[in-house]
Amino acid sequence: MIIFSSSIILGFIRLALLFLFLFYLNKKFINGSASNNFLEFFVHHWFKYGSIVCMLLFVTVQLGFYSMLNCLFILSLIVFMDVIGLNNVRHFPTWFSTTSKKYTQKLLRNIETKRSLIDWVAPKRKEGRGAGWYIFILLVVVAGITFGSRFYFFRYDLYSLSGVWINDLKRVVDFDSQIWFMNSMAVSGDLAMVNFYGKLADISPEIALQSMGILESTLLSVLIFWVIRRITPSKTLAPILAALIFGLAYTLTPTNIYFLLQSKPIFLGLAFGLPAMVFLLKPGLLKFRLHNYFFSMLFVFIAIGLIDLFTLFILFPPFILLAGIFTRRKSKRYYLAGIGGYLLACLAVLGIYAGLCISYQTDLMIFIHSNLLSVSSYTYIPQLLLPFERLIDYYQIATAAAFALLLVFAIFFKENWRASFGFLLYFNLLILLSHLNSPWIDADLMNQALSVLMPVVVGILASALVRIIMPLSLKVEKFNFAGVTVLLAGILYAAVYYQKEMVRSLTDADSVPKQVLDAYDRITATYFPFSYAVVNDNSAQVLSMNKHFFMNYDDFIADYPKQDSIYFKNVKNTKFLKNNPQYVIPKSILLFVFKKNNSRMYGDYVDLSPKLMKELTMLKNRGRKVRLFYDNKNIMVYEIVNEPDASRIPDLIF
């Protein structure tokens, strides 16, 4: 599975490099201030433009012109207008003339002073540059550890090629056919993002789907790191601890290890929701004018509504109420603008889905209720250190301890811990909601939400404890690589040592689905689209959509020998083939043959291998070239070459 695994890693690296390049452009030409570090750039632009991307996907699919190029073109126009400002857009000739003169003069001045190539390329050096690198390194470490941790549990994954996975992949691929809603009437924004990610990272839809669960977790660990930095005074120790609790502490959070790779709409919804929560409590962090703040909140809530209704309608209302208590008085106008954005977004989302329900003749309340429930995932958490109810009790004790400490800091030292108070109360309010036994509140989805907020609680408590030992902690917090290294090493050691028994108790998943996906990934990378056909079980047909022709085993055994015979008898008779296209065969046929003890991979659970090998022998006797393309523990893929050097990409190029 080396190719398959490397494709997942390669997609992640490409996405990371893209963000780094965009950060470089932003730092070089737009905002060169020291406060504009990579973490702030990433979170702010994810919040602002990530939501716009989600809306763009929806609009372009509905209008029938969705493609990566169209979306990137429209997004580029939006970013350009946002950067130069609407006033300059209205007076574009004047702005263009002024800007051109400015940069021409700068260019001539640089040529006269004979600036080095490095000075031309490098961003302007500002004070605090070292702090920016320090934060970037911490971010890479946190993201890398979370990604590696999730990737390690790939061996236990039960999601790959399951019925849910096949259905999800079908929905992912359908976006290319301009289909957003299917008969299932499910909210699909998260899978639209999977489709777009696959195109952006240049990986196949199935690899993008396999990657999304890891990508969501990595994204959330980075956002949790940022949240703790923004709602507490701790800038290093508590944020690292909180992020890695989410990334590593499987015995302390209700995470289903066997379905870690499954894309979770609530995770992607909270990836937009966590920054929105912080910006509701601290609108000054966005540095937006009131109307810009309103539209940003409006867009992000619409995006959440397109991704996950549970996050929009169940998780956010209690937080918005709490935010009204803990937002500063001078920020109340922004808070009201945020509420306005939320309410208008809810109306827009309900309007979209009401129109959908009218089109499909479905009741709106039934649609909403069905999308507030989890039907494709469940919380199976035998790995927890304690029974789930007792674990929740300990987290509530932690919130009480943190709350008491924060009260002392707020009352006696006049410190501002408003945002932390809000998150602590919000966590307990969600626990209260989970005990209501309401048919509108799904316990599994609530547990998934709590698994994201539990590390935030730990981070707030850790920050409060760090505050107690302030003189010592300040020395460690201020760019002390030794202290941070010790903390990281301690967390990693504890994660491995105290969870090794849990890991040993896990059951390895069947490796056949992963080997099937590995074979498909290698096929996609080797062969030119629609120059070949794949022979496999009907359940795997979705893997062939928009990439190549597909033939099931029954058709291959019953019909292909006759088709092969007629085609090669008339291979030079172009008139006959033109009038009888049903006899034209692909330039190559790739046949999946499962080895002994894997007959379950055949649709009717009957071992077809002897019949398939018999067909291959017959084709060899007819003079067809048959070669082994892929061989693994459980699978062999044979290539039947009908036209030499006409299907493989290297053969076509060289």
MIROLUM-202144 format. One line per 4 residues: number of its first residue (from 1); their letters; for each residue x, y, z of C-alpha. Coordinates in Angstrom, 3 decimals. Layout:
<markes>
NUM) a) X/Y/Z; ... .
</markes>
This chain:
<markes>
1) miif) 0.000/0.000/0.000; 3.002/2.280/-0.462; 1.526/4.141/-3.466; -1.863/4.570/-1.788 .
5) sssi) -0.333/5.842/1.473; 2.080/8.155/-0.324; -0.807/9.691/-2.301; -2.514/10.675/0.954 .
9) ilgf) 0.698/12.251/2.269; 1.457/13.894/-1.092; -1.961/15.537/-1.215; -1.457/16.955/2.278 .
13) irla) 2.022/18.269/1.387; 0.733/19.936/-1.788; -2.010/21.691/0.166; 0.474/22.841/2.816 .
17) llfl) 2.860/24.171/0.155; -0.005/26.041/-1.496; -0.842/27.804/1.781; 2.833/28.597/2.329 .
21) flfy) 3.065/30.159/-1.129; -0.070/32.229/-0.516; 1.342/33.343/2.837; 4.553/34.408/1.116 .
25) lnkk) 2.602/36.496/-1.416; 0.532/38.038/1.374; 3.615/38.829/3.442; 5.520/40.207/0.452 .
29) fing) 2.876/42.367/-1.208; -0.065/42.919/1.163; 0.668/42.729/4.881; 4.298/42.653/5.942 .
33) sasn) 3.665/43.426/9.614; 5.277/41.286/12.311; 1.856/40.353/13.717; 0.990/38.673/10.412 .
37) nfle) 2.474/35.272/11.222; 1.501/32.083/9.406; -0.953/30.977/12.110; -2.934/34.223/11.999 .
41) ffvh) -2.807/34.283/8.202; -4.076/30.717/7.958; -6.927/31.055/10.462; -8.178/34.416/9.173 .
45) hwfk) -8.071/33.382/5.520; -9.605/29.984/6.242; -12.435/31.768/8.062; -12.925/34.400/5.370 .
49) ygsi) -12.252/32.572/2.114; -12.913/28.963/3.131; -16.566/29.816/3.690; -16.692/31.613/0.333 .
53) vcml) -15.238/28.518/-1.367; -17.993/26.368/0.135; -20.657/28.786/-1.110; -18.973/28.943/-4.530 .
57) lfvt) -19.118/25.169/-4.819; -22.833/25.206/-4.071; -23.662/28.034/-6.482; -21.568/26.716/-9.385 .
61) vqlg) -22.994/23.201/-9.052; -26.536/24.577/-9.005; -25.825/26.706/-12.078; -24.175/23.776/-13.844 .
65) fysm) -20.643/25.082/-14.399; -18.696/23.675/-11.453; -15.022/22.998/-12.107; -11.836/23.820/-10.259 .
69) lncl) -10.780/26.425/-12.825; -14.130/28.216/-12.689; -14.097/28.261/-8.889; -10.494/29.469/-8.695 .
73) fils) -11.173/32.180/-11.278; -14.191/33.511/-9.367; -12.360/33.213/-6.046; -9.388/35.113/-7.486 .
77) livf) -11.692/37.946/-8.531; -13.230/38.051/-5.048; -9.804/38.072/-3.372; -8.559/40.759/-5.754 .
81) mdvi) -11.539/43.012/-5.015; -11.149/42.372/-1.297; -7.445/43.256/-1.351; -7.697/46.488/-3.348 .
85) glnn) -11.052/47.545/-1.861; -14.408/48.217/-3.469; -13.658/51.919/-3.805; -10.609/51.155/-5.950 .
89) vrhf) -12.649/48.654/-7.960; -15.095/51.430/-8.817; -12.187/53.663/-9.860; -10.019/50.913/-11.276 .
93) ptwf) -8.211/52.942/-14.024; -7.048/55.506/-11.464; -5.957/52.821/-9.004; -4.146/50.870/-11.696 .
97) stts) -2.285/53.956/-12.934; -1.229/54.994/-9.419; -0.153/51.487/-8.426; 1.758/50.941/-11.667 .
101) kkyt) 3.714/54.168/-11.197; 4.461/53.260/-7.584; 5.856/49.826/-8.400; 7.700/51.087/-11.499 .
105) qkll) 9.491/53.682/-9.391; 10.271/51.040/-6.784; 11.629/48.723/-9.482; 13.890/51.413/-10.944 .
109) rnie) 15.115/52.357/-7.475; 15.959/48.742/-6.710; 17.847/48.414/-9.999; 19.823/51.585/-9.290 .
113) tkrs) 20.776/50.411/-5.798; 21.708/46.981/-7.210; 19.686/45.015/-4.711; 20.548/41.327/-4.466 .
117) lidw) 18.186/38.635/-5.704; 17.435/37.588/-2.122; 16.333/41.132/-1.256; 14.054/41.134/-4.286 .
121) vapk) 12.384/37.879/-3.330; 12.373/37.962/0.472; 9.552/39.689/2.372; 10.376/42.878/4.225 .
125) rkeg) 12.118/42.227/7.504; 10.155/43.435/10.470; 10.673/43.329/14.209; 9.400/40.120/15.739 .
129) rgag) 10.337/37.988/12.758; 11.852/35.401/15.098; 8.524/35.018/16.880; 6.855/34.342/13.540 .
133) wyif) 9.278/31.511/12.775; 8.817/30.142/16.280; 5.034/29.981/15.868; 5.405/28.464/12.411 .
137) illv) 7.640/25.678/13.741; 5.197/24.956/16.569; 2.377/24.837/14.039; 4.250/22.391/11.817 .
141) vvag) 5.000/20.173/14.816; 1.394/20.179/16.059; -0.033/19.531/12.590; 2.597/16.887/11.823 .
145) itfg) 2.001/14.998/15.068; -1.771/15.017/14.595; -1.487/13.936/10.967; 0.987/11.184/11.846 .
149) srfy) -1.141/10.004/14.747; -4.277/9.710/12.622; -2.307/8.131/9.794; -0.923/5.466/12.141 .
153) ffry) -4.439/4.202/12.881; -5.005/3.636/9.175; -4.394/-0.070/9.795; -7.522/-0.272/11.971 .
157) dlys) -9.795/1.574/9.552; -13.182/-0.042/8.830; -14.469/2.807/6.673; -12.594/1.985/3.451 .
161) lsgv) -14.793/0.333/0.791; -17.651/-0.059/3.285; -21.200/0.606/2.135; -21.047/4.087/3.667 .
165) wind) -17.721/4.777/1.919; -19.066/3.704/-1.474; -22.141/5.896/-1.023; -19.979/8.848/0.036 .
169) lkrv) -17.672/8.396/-2.959; -20.674/8.308/-5.295; -21.806/11.644/-3.884; -18.276/13.081/-4.161 .
173) vdfd) -17.994/12.087/-7.827; -21.515/13.330/-8.616; -20.442/16.936/-8.076; -18.514/16.661/-11.350 .
177) sqiw) -21.860/15.895/-12.996; -23.310/19.061/-11.407; -25.366/17.089/-8.870; -25.495/18.432/-5.302 .
181) fmns) -28.628/16.776/-3.960; -29.462/13.135/-4.562; -32.510/11.119/-3.608; -31.008/10.654/-0.143 .
185) mavs) -31.704/14.366/0.480; -28.603/14.701/2.648; -26.624/17.867/3.348; -23.474/17.484/1.245 .
189) gdla) -21.234/20.504/1.760; -18.487/18.453/3.400; -18.314/16.061/0.445; -18.244/19.000/-1.973 .
193) mvnf) -15.146/20.187/-0.127; -13.701/16.665/-0.523; -14.228/16.921/-4.284; -12.591/20.350/-4.424 .
197) ygkl) -9.680/19.213/-2.247; -9.037/16.299/-4.600; -8.838/18.660/-7.569; -6.727/21.222/-5.722 .
201) adis) -4.215/18.624/-4.484; -4.336/16.669/-7.779; -5.365/13.378/-6.178; -8.172/10.995/-7.105 .
205) peia) -11.628/11.331/-5.477; -11.167/8.112/-3.507; -7.834/9.303/-2.104; -9.390/12.673/-1.251 .
209) lqsm) -12.219/10.893/0.563; -9.731/8.713/2.456; -7.685/11.800/3.354; -10.487/14.048/4.552 .
213) gile) -10.875/12.535/8.005; -7.147/13.017/8.664; -7.226/16.502/7.148; -10.195/17.595/9.294 .
217) stll) -8.476/16.394/12.470; -5.222/18.137/11.535; -7.120/21.337/10.782; -8.952/21.171/14.113 .
221) svli) -5.729/20.630/16.062; -4.300/23.803/14.498; -7.502/25.719/15.250; -7.582/24.490/18.862 .
225) fwvi) -3.976/25.681/19.203; -5.066/29.091/17.890; -8.212/29.247/20.051; -6.280/28.731/23.296 .
229) rrit) -3.749/31.369/22.238; -6.584/33.821/21.683; -8.835/33.202/24.695; -6.095/32.760/27.334 .
233) pskt) -2.819/34.549/28.149; -0.810/31.381/27.453; 0.795/31.491/24.016; 2.751/28.235/23.998 .
237) lapi) 2.323/25.690/26.796; -1.464/25.502/27.112; -2.098/25.728/23.333; 0.325/22.867/22.648 .
241) laal) -1.232/20.727/25.374; -4.784/21.369/24.121; -3.926/20.696/20.477; -2.113/17.457/21.260 .
245) ifgl) -4.843/16.257/23.627; -7.070/16.347/20.549; -4.408/14.830/18.321; -3.119/12.083/20.613 .
249) aytl) -5.336/11.408/23.646; -7.625/8.692/22.282; -8.329/7.327/25.781; -9.575/10.724/26.990 .
253) tptn) -11.894/11.757/24.143; -14.908/9.962/22.601; -13.261/9.198/19.261; -14.190/6.120/17.233 .
257) iyfl) -10.747/4.796/16.285; -12.121/2.364/13.713; -13.664/5.236/11.716; -10.989/7.906/12.101 .
261) lqsk) -10.686/8.260/8.321; -14.376/8.930/7.822; -15.145/12.525/6.939; -17.286/14.037/9.693 .
265) pifl) -19.479/16.997/8.708; -19.534/18.201/12.314; -15.720/18.404/12.348; -15.658/20.517/9.203 .
269) glaf) -18.551/22.588/10.551; -16.611/23.238/13.760; -13.506/24.064/11.717; -15.486/27.136/10.660 .
273) glpa) -17.367/27.321/13.955; -14.407/27.624/16.347; -13.019/30.804/14.717; -16.573/32.179/14.504 .
277) mvfl) -17.023/31.582/18.252; -13.791/33.403/19.071; -14.653/36.288/16.746; -18.096/36.583/18.347 .
281) lkpg) -16.462/36.959/21.755; -13.552/39.064/20.481; -14.624/40.827/17.265; -11.600/43.121/17.461 .
285) llkf) -9.378/40.232/16.376; -10.803/40.417/12.854; -10.021/44.129/12.502; -13.034/44.516/10.215 .
289) rlhn) -15.433/47.358/9.803; -18.935/46.593/10.998; -20.393/45.763/7.584; -17.412/43.561/6.673 .
293) yffs) -17.783/41.744/9.985; -21.480/41.181/9.305; -20.885/39.711/5.850; -18.042/37.509/7.089 .
297) mlfv) -20.315/36.053/9.769; -23.146/35.687/7.271; -20.971/33.764/4.816; -19.420/31.499/7.434 .
301) fiai) -22.813/30.566/8.890; -24.211/29.838/5.425; -21.178/27.623/4.775; -21.795/25.799/8.062 .
305) glid) -25.429/25.318/7.050; -24.335/23.770/3.759; -21.979/21.430/5.642; -23.763/20.423/8.846 .
309) lftl) -27.170/21.452/10.175; -26.399/20.074/13.641; -23.603/22.617/14.081; -25.748/25.490/12.804 .
313) filf) -29.028/24.765/14.588; -27.997/22.839/17.728; -24.434/23.812/18.640; -24.474/27.531/17.851 .
317) ppfi) -27.653/28.923/19.493; -26.455/28.308/23.084; -23.050/29.788/22.298; -24.574/32.896/20.747 .
321) llag) -26.617/33.440/23.919; -23.516/33.050/26.096; -21.521/35.358/23.826; -24.024/38.114/24.626 .
325) iftr) -23.008/37.834/28.284; -19.250/37.700/27.823; -18.743/40.134/24.941; -17.429/43.500/26.069 .
329) rksk) -19.846/46.416/26.074; -17.810/48.342/23.511; -18.128/45.357/21.142; -21.912/44.978/21.437 .
333) ryyl) -22.506/46.443/17.981; -20.332/43.742/16.492; -22.067/41.104/18.589; -25.446/42.276/17.274 .
337) agig) -24.040/42.220/13.737; -22.919/38.634/14.378; -26.412/37.691/15.552; -27.841/39.374/12.465 .
341) gyll) -25.476/37.386/10.258; -26.457/34.159/12.011; -30.205/34.775/11.737; -29.993/35.833/8.094 .
345) acla) -27.828/32.793/7.330; -30.403/30.522/8.989; -33.135/32.078/6.849; -31.006/31.655/3.710 .
349) vlgi) -30.204/28.021/4.526; -33.836/27.248/5.340; -34.868/28.932/2.095; -32.420/26.802/0.108 .
353) yagl) -33.620/23.584/1.703; -37.281/24.604/1.495; -36.877/25.036/-2.257; -35.175/21.654/-2.405 .
357) cisy) -38.002/20.007/-0.465; -40.591/21.536/-2.778; -38.635/20.244/-5.771; -38.375/16.722/-4.323 .
361) qtdl) -41.850/16.834/-2.742; -40.490/16.282/0.749; -41.556/17.819/4.046; -39.058/20.443/5.265 .
365) mifi) -39.264/19.365/8.910; -38.568/15.743/7.963; -35.564/16.897/5.925; -34.162/18.967/8.798 .
369) hsnl) -34.772/16.238/11.364; -33.117/13.568/9.227; -30.040/15.772/8.791; -29.799/16.437/12.521 .
373) lsvs) -29.315/12.717/13.106; -26.245/10.603/12.441; -27.053/7.656/10.189; -23.592/6.934/8.790 .
377) syty) -21.468/7.065/11.941; -21.683/5.988/15.529; -19.643/6.427/18.680; -17.894/3.175/19.554 .
381) ipql) -15.401/4.055/22.272; -14.197/0.967/24.156; -10.701/2.471/24.319; -11.656/5.120/26.902 .
385) llpf) -9.635/5.132/30.109; -12.860/5.476/32.100; -16.544/4.884/31.358; -17.805/7.772/29.254 .
389) erli) -20.172/9.136/31.925; -17.400/9.208/34.523; -15.020/10.818/32.037; -17.572/13.569/31.471 .
393) dyyq) -17.790/14.039/35.246; -14.027/14.584/35.408; -14.173/17.112/32.590; -16.914/18.968/34.444 .
397) iata) -14.758/18.959/37.572; -11.964/20.407/35.428; -14.283/23.161/34.202; -15.307/23.924/37.796 .
401) aafa) -11.670/24.133/38.894; -10.797/26.349/35.942; -13.867/28.518/36.579; -12.857/29.028/40.222 .
405) lllv) -9.320/30.026/39.274; -10.546/32.403/36.590; -12.901/34.060/39.080; -9.949/34.734/41.367 .
409) faif) -7.941/36.227/38.489; -10.894/38.323/37.311; -12.021/39.626/40.716; -8.731/40.146/42.543 .
413) fken) -6.353/40.841/39.657; -8.827/42.493/37.254; -7.760/40.220/34.389; -9.859/39.606/31.305 .
417) wras) -10.864/35.945/31.021; -14.295/36.572/29.490; -13.778/34.345/26.454; -12.512/31.488/28.620 .
421) fgfl) -15.555/31.806/30.889; -17.752/31.595/27.806; -16.169/28.374/26.534; -16.281/26.710/29.974 .
425) lyfn) -19.981/27.440/30.407; -20.661/26.432/26.814; -19.075/23.022/27.365; -21.307/22.377/30.369 .
429) llil) -24.353/23.651/28.520; -23.741/21.122/25.731; -23.503/18.334/28.314; -26.836/19.505/29.707 .
433) lshl) -28.352/19.441/26.209; -27.059/15.905/25.660; -29.035/14.754/28.722; -32.362/16.080/27.438 .
437) nspw) -33.097/12.893/25.437; -34.612/15.032/22.702; -35.298/13.378/19.322; -33.695/16.453/17.730 .
441) idad) -30.355/16.026/19.535; -28.274/13.103/18.319; -26.045/11.637/21.043; -23.347/10.501/18.598 .
445) lmnq) -23.047/13.944/17.015; -22.979/15.582/20.446; -20.138/13.261/21.473; -18.219/14.253/18.345 .
449) alsv) -18.699/17.922/19.246; -17.561/17.273/22.822; -14.428/15.517/21.533; -13.429/18.859/19.963 .
453) lmpv) -14.319/20.976/23.004; -12.728/18.713/25.639; -9.189/19.784/24.624; -10.312/23.421/24.825 .
457) vvgi) -11.366/22.834/28.447; -7.991/21.221/29.189; -6.225/24.149/27.531; -8.103/26.727/29.618 .
461) lasa) -7.375/24.841/32.854; -3.717/24.475/31.859; -3.512/28.184/31.123; -4.995/28.987/34.537 .
465) lvri) -2.436/26.737/36.221; 0.354/28.317/34.185; -0.907/31.714/35.349; -0.394/30.664/38.974 .
469) impl) 3.300/30.090/38.353; 3.522/33.195/36.179; 7.192/34.191/36.805; 8.481/30.726/35.886 .
473) slkv) 6.018/30.170/33.044; 6.890/33.453/31.363; 10.482/32.315/31.001; 9.368/29.047/29.433 .
477) ekfn) 6.724/30.684/27.238; 9.034/33.254/25.680; 10.691/31.410/22.836; 12.230/28.767/25.062 .
481) fagv) 12.833/25.904/22.670; 14.208/23.726/25.454; 11.079/24.066/27.575; 8.770/23.495/24.623 .
485) tvll) 10.821/20.505/23.485; 10.558/18.955/26.953; 6.792/19.533/26.934; 6.386/17.961/23.491 .
489) agil) 8.564/15.007/24.422; 6.607/14.522/27.641; 3.248/14.579/25.844; 4.453/12.153/23.176 .
493) yaav) 5.911/9.805/25.777; 2.717/9.878/27.849; 0.570/9.309/24.746; 2.594/6.248/23.756 .
497) yyqk) 3.237/4.789/27.210; -0.249/5.161/28.681; -2.091/4.115/25.522; 0.039/1.193/24.367 .
501) emvr) -2.269/-1.365/26.008; -5.249/0.213/24.296; -3.486/0.047/20.938; -2.543/-3.590/21.483 .
505) sltd) -6.180/-4.450/22.159; -7.322/-3.068/18.795; -8.127/-5.447/15.964; -6.452/-4.870/12.623 .
509) adsv) -8.934/-4.187/9.848; -9.076/-6.292/6.706; -6.255/-5.166/4.419; -8.073/-6.103/1.193 .
513) pkqv) -10.030/-2.816/0.800; -6.844/-0.781/1.206; -5.050/-2.955/-1.348; -7.946/-2.496/-3.777 .
517) lday) -7.661/1.272/-3.383; -3.895/1.060/-3.740; -4.326/-0.830/-7.022; -6.827/1.740/-8.306 .
521) drit) -4.514/4.572/-7.323; -1.664/2.982/-9.267; -3.942/2.379/-12.261; -5.092/6.011/-12.281 .
525) atyf) -1.487/7.220/-12.141; -0.347/4.893/-14.957; -3.097/4.866/-17.597; -4.624/7.561/-19.758 .
529) pfsy) -8.305/8.225/-18.899; -10.904/6.257/-20.876; -8.294/4.308/-22.816; -8.895/1.231/-20.681 .
533) avvn) -11.561/-0.690/-18.806; -11.485/-2.230/-15.335; -13.150/-5.567/-14.591; -14.336/-5.819/-11.004 .
537) dnsa) -17.396/-6.434/-8.863; -20.411/-4.145/-9.319; -19.827/-2.604/-5.882; -16.566/-1.091/-7.173 .
541) qvls) -18.163/0.595/-10.187; -18.174/3.952/-8.418; -14.354/3.875/-8.500; -14.508/3.974/-12.294 .
545) mnkh) -16.823/6.971/-12.646; -15.401/9.783/-14.794; -12.069/7.941/-15.163; -12.388/4.787/-17.254 .
549) ffmn) -14.764/2.160/-18.599; -16.125/-0.507/-16.280; -17.135/-4.124/-16.798; -18.479/-6.455/-14.125 .
553) yddf) -17.400/-10.078/-13.782; -20.584/-11.531/-15.272; -20.224/-9.484/-18.457; -16.532/-10.293/-18.721 .
557) iady) -17.092/-14.047/-18.422; -20.230/-14.227/-20.562; -19.763/-11.548/-23.222; -16.157/-10.399/-23.482 .
561) pkqd) -14.746/-13.489/-25.302; -17.279/-13.012/-28.114; -16.641/-9.259/-28.242; -12.881/-9.873/-28.365 .
565) siyf) -13.259/-12.388/-31.189; -15.441/-10.130/-33.349; -13.235/-7.078/-32.755; -9.978/-8.751/-33.785 .
569) knvk) -11.593/-10.374/-36.819; -12.584/-6.895/-38.016; -9.805/-4.825/-36.491; -8.797/-3.483/-39.917 .
573) ntkf) -12.370/-3.085/-41.126; -12.986/0.461/-39.922; -16.371/0.644/-41.651; -17.648/-2.381/-39.723 .
577) lknn) -16.392/-1.012/-36.397; -17.904/2.371/-37.132; -21.291/0.798/-37.835; -21.010/-1.611/-34.870 .
581) pqyv) -19.421/0.347/-31.999; -20.683/-2.240/-29.486; -17.858/-4.532/-30.600; -15.082/-1.976/-30.097 .
585) ipks) -13.042/-2.881/-27.031; -10.745/-0.652/-24.933; -7.045/-0.541/-25.671; -6.350/-2.310/-22.373 .
589) illf) -8.418/-4.374/-19.928; -7.402/-4.492/-16.258; -8.819/-7.542/-14.499; -8.991/-7.782/-10.695 .
593) vfkk) -8.452/-11.328/-9.431; -8.694/-11.946/-5.692; -6.510/-14.634/-4.216; -7.657/-17.613/-2.193 .
597) nnsr) -9.755/-16.932/0.949; -10.907/-13.572/-0.432; -13.947/-14.770/-2.369; -16.040/-12.412/-0.201 .
601) mygd) -14.776/-9.610/-2.440; -16.774/-11.113/-5.311; -20.342/-9.892/-5.220; -22.032/-13.282/-4.923 .
605) yvdl) -19.390/-14.618/-2.482; -18.494/-17.364/-4.987; -14.816/-17.723/-5.846; -14.616/-16.606/-9.475 .
609) spkl) -10.829/-16.841/-9.679; -10.756/-20.193/-11.556; -13.195/-18.894/-14.178; -11.280/-15.645/-14.567 .
613) mkel) -7.950/-17.419/-14.962; -9.558/-19.727/-17.527; -10.672/-16.676/-19.537; -7.153/-15.251/-19.375 .
617) tmlk) -5.687/-18.524/-20.626; -8.162/-18.555/-23.506; -7.223/-14.962/-24.444; -3.526/-15.837/-24.310 .
621) nrgr) -4.179/-18.734/-26.674; -5.804/-16.271/-29.078; -2.583/-14.279/-29.108; -3.509/-11.529/-26.702 .
625) kvrl) -0.722/-10.181/-24.545; -1.526/-10.676/-20.851; 0.800/-9.318/-18.185; 0.637/-8.919/-14.417 .
629) fydn) 0.209/-5.252/-13.561; -0.264/-5.417/-9.782; 0.426/-8.138/-7.241; -0.177/-7.935/-3.522 .
633) knim) -1.002/-10.228/-0.644; -4.660/-10.554/-1.592; -5.020/-9.165/-5.122; -3.607/-9.592/-8.588 .
637) vyei) -4.458/-7.218/-11.425; -3.828/-8.499/-14.948; -3.585/-6.269/-18.002; -4.958/-7.558/-21.296 .
641) vnep) -3.215/-5.500/-23.975; -5.447/-5.045/-27.010; -3.397/-2.269/-28.615; 0.265/-1.961/-27.606 .
645) dasr) 1.634/1.378/-26.375; -1.795/3.012/-26.570; -2.956/3.233/-22.964; -0.098/3.737/-20.533 .
649) ipdl) 0.854/7.380/-20.074; 4.654/6.795/-20.313; 4.145/4.939/-23.611; 2.036/7.778/-25.002 .
653) if) 4.555/10.444/-23.973; 7.807/8.737/-24.872 .
</markes>
